[in-house]
Amino acid sequence: MATKKQETNGIEISIPPIDKTETIITIIGDTPLIMNAFSEKARRMILDKQQQKAKKPKEAKNEWECLINSLNWLTKKPKEYTQEAFEKALPTARFGFPSIGVKAAAIAAAYRADLIKNKVCMQGAFHIPAEYVEIKGDISMREDMVKIPMGGADVVFRGEFKNWYSTFTVTYNANRISLEQLIQLINLGGYEVGIGDWRVERGGNHGMFHVATQDELKELGLIEE
């Protein structure tokens, strides 16, 4: 399709057409990914506070409830918060991470590297259609001591993925950004920002990733030799 031309106040403006292109990208984790989904229990506590409801007595901490609720389940979540229920669900379980996190990492890294004038200008250049990108890897329970904003500390239990990777579809406007530029943008986001808790942009070194090479895709069995 030819470039459209429009005349405004005697000035001719060239408007290139949208060249919507689709590609499949696989990212590979370079450091462990710490999951920290916003649980229904946490949402309910915030809502109760906003509605000025009386505080309920603090319940005893169940580490398996914390672990299960820290994950974004793409399959059915266990009804019981026990080790047995979690391990029973694990063989067929699928987990995800919000796709907006991967996109935000790429855009934030580009902005901080002065590659784009602002974050908004890149928002429409590419999209990850799915709400979640599926995370595959070795999952285990992680125990951490964290600081509480109002003072004090707490022990938290969350899911952690090691040796992880994710394959997802990306659409992009090839008249705005090339495939090579898109890949380098995602690589930059994985190295300088990361995803998940304790990621690079928050002073940690978790959630780092890079776009898989052809050899790495072969090792994962995602393409034929």
Secondary structure, DSSP 4 states (H G I P E B T S, - for coil): -PPEEEEETTEEEEEPPP-EEEEEEEEEESS-EE-----HHHHHHHHHHHTTPPPPPPPPP-HHHHHHHTSEESSPPPSS-SHHHHHHHGGG--EEEEHHHHHHHHHHHHHHTTSSS-SHHHHTTEE--SSEEEEEEEEEEEEEEEE-TTSSEEEEEEEEEEEEEEEEEEEEETTT--HHHHHHHHHHHHHHT-SSBTBGGGT--BS-EEEPPHHHHHHHTSS--
